[in-house]
Amino acid sequence: MAMKIKFTFKKQSRSTGLAGIGEGSPNTDIKLCGVEIGMIFINDGAFNSDGKGWGVRVEGNNPNYPQENCPWKWVQFKPRFATEPEARQWVQAHAEGIFDILFEEYKTLVQK
């Protein structure tokens, strides 16, 4: 039987005071078994022409770009989304593919 991967999400708190003036929407942490493994982020200054600025990145292994000094790197996915809930839906729909590229340490969190 195949393993069911389910990610959870936690919205980061928004900065207050002067720090929050220029801040757009807060990012959302992507978690696996309670451990933060990535984020859904808004790139406020880089919306595509179609108004999509939300993206997804995870801490992963990318065999095409090995890192000598660090065992993991940020892996950012190409799709962009108009809203944060759309990005969450995409993460859940592509959970197995995302799990496959995660940093090896995170894969041990899930019991087979």
Secondary structure, DSSP 8 states (H G I E B T S, - for coil): -------EEEE-----GGGGTS--S--EEEEETTEEEEEEEE-TT---TTS--EEEEEEE--TTS--SS-S-EEEE-S--BSSHHHHHHHHHHTHHHHHHHB-HHHHTTS--
